[in-house]
Structure formats: structure tokens, C-alpha cells
Amino acid sequence: MKHPRIEVDNIYASEIKVLYEDLRNLLDEEQSNFEFINWQPAYDLYVIGERIYISIELPGVDIKDITVYVTQNHLVIFGIKRPMIKEKKTQQIVFHNLEISYGRFLRRIDFPLPVEHKKGDYKLEQGVLTIKFPILKEHIIPIEE
């Protein structure tokens, strides 16, 4: 599978390139598993004071099946939601209704403001992953003669 090249020309170029390469390598390793993204989790994004909050609905997803990549400007979350059925491979299953989404998911969330991405707080509780980041404060750098 060929991947598009990324050309980034800004102060975050090296960070973004490293993130992109990590994600590309991971997807290459899991290529057969990630060929089809089955669903996208719903999310809320809001600001309270000096923090950005993201709440992502992940009911039935095990924490060890979730991967999160984050930069100052966006977050990428991907993983898998496995079926709850614990059948034996020798038994036939007859579904009469099948509405719950299972399988691979991927979601990119862009932040409205830059965040201090290394100071994130993550909590998975009752099927909702809540993440909060402090908003990056602007700094004035004095220039000396």
C-alpha cells in the first residue's frame, strides 16, 4: 500500500513528520486489520477556562484497544471495538438484529486553539474517554540588541 508524502513547512514540521511516520509504520504493521474503518466514535469538544475538553463515546471498547496520538493542534484516536459475543467457533450464530457497530475505528479531532499536548489528562469511565489539555499560553520573547 502506497502512502502519500507529507510536506510540512512550519515550526512544527519535525514533530508532525515523526507523528506521521509513527502512524504510517503502525498502519503498515496492521494493514490487513486497518483496511476498512468500520465506524467513527462521536465526540464533544468544549473549552472551560484555560482548558480544552474532549469527550469521546467508546462504549464496549477495552482501554488496551485504544491508541491516541496528539500534537498541539489535533488528536488522532484509533482502535478496535470487539464483539461481546463469546461463541465457540464450532457453533453457528443466527443474528435476528444487529445494530451495534464493531470493528476498527479512527477519528481525527482538530483543536480550536493550540494545547500543551504533553500535559494531557486521560480518563476512561462508563464508556466515555474524557481528555483535557491546558491551552497553550502565548509567550512574548524579548529581543536584545
N, C-alpha and C positions, 0 to 999 in steps of 0.2 A: 504494500500500500504506500503510495507516494504522499508525502505531506507537503503542504505549501510552505514556502520560506517566509519568514517574518523579517521585515526591515523596520527597525525602530531607531529613530534619531532624536533622542531626548535624554534628559538626565537619568532616567530610569532604565536605559537601554540594557545594561548588563543584567540587571535584576530580572527584567521581563524575559530576556533571552534564556537565562538559566531556568526560569519557571517554565517557559515554553518547551525547552529541551527535556526537562524532567517529565512533563506531562506527555510529550511525544514518545519518550522512551517507555513510559508506563503503558501507554496505549499500544505501542508495538508489542510489548510483552503480553498484553491482554487482548490483542487484536481480534481474535476469534470471539471473545466474550463481549467486546465493545462494538462489534459491527452494527448492532441495532440498539439504539437507545429507546427503551420502551415507554418511558414517561418522564415528566419533569415535576418535581415537588413544588407545591405552592409556597409562597413566602410573603412576609410583610417586612418592610424596611421603614424605619422611623428614627427620628432624632429627638432625644430628650437632653436638654442642656448641652453639655460638651461631649456627648457620646452618640454613636450610631448603633442602632439595634437591628438585628436581622432575626426573624423567627421563621424557621423552615419546617414545614409539616413532613415528618418522616415516620408515620405510624407503622409499626411492624418491622422497622429496619434496625438491625443489630449495629451497635456502635462500631464494632470491628469491621463492618462492611461499608464504612463511610470514609472518604478521603476529602480533605479540604485544602486547597491552595489559596493563598491570599497575598495580595500586594496592597499598596497604598490606595489603589483606585478600584479594585474589583476583587471578587471572591469567586472561585470555581469549586463546586461541590459535586462529587460523583460517587457512585457506589452501586449496590445491588439490594433489592428487596426480594427476599426468598419466600417462596410459598410456605404457608403454615402447615400444609398437609404433610404428614409423616407416613406416607404409604410405603408398603413393601413393593419392590419392583415387580414382583410376580402377580400383584393384584391389579385388576382393571378398575379405573376410576371413571364414573359416569357423572359429568357435571350437568346440573339442571339450571344453574345460574352462575355466571362468572363475571362479576363486575369489578373486583378489586384488581388494581394494577400491580404487576410483579415484574421483576427483571431489572435491567440496567437503567440507571438514571444519570442525568448530567444537567447541571444548571449553572449559568454564569450570572452573577449579580454585580452590577456596576454601582459604586458608591456615589452619592451626590457631592460628597466632599472627601478629600484625602484623609486617610485614617492612619493611626500608629499601628500598623498591622502586626508588629511583634508583641503588642500588649493586649491581644485579644483574650476574651474570657468566653469559654465554650461550655454549654451545659445541655445535655440531652435528658429531657424529662417528659414523661407521658406522651411520647411520640413527637415531641417538638424540640428541635435543636435551636437553642437561643444563643446568639453570638453578639457580643458587644465590644466595640472598639472606641478608644478615645479619638476624638477628631484631632488631626494634626494641626498644631498651632503654627502660625507663620512666625518666622524669626527675621528680624532685621539685623543684617550683618554690617557692622561699622567698617568703613574703608579708611585706612590710614594713609597719609601722604608719605 
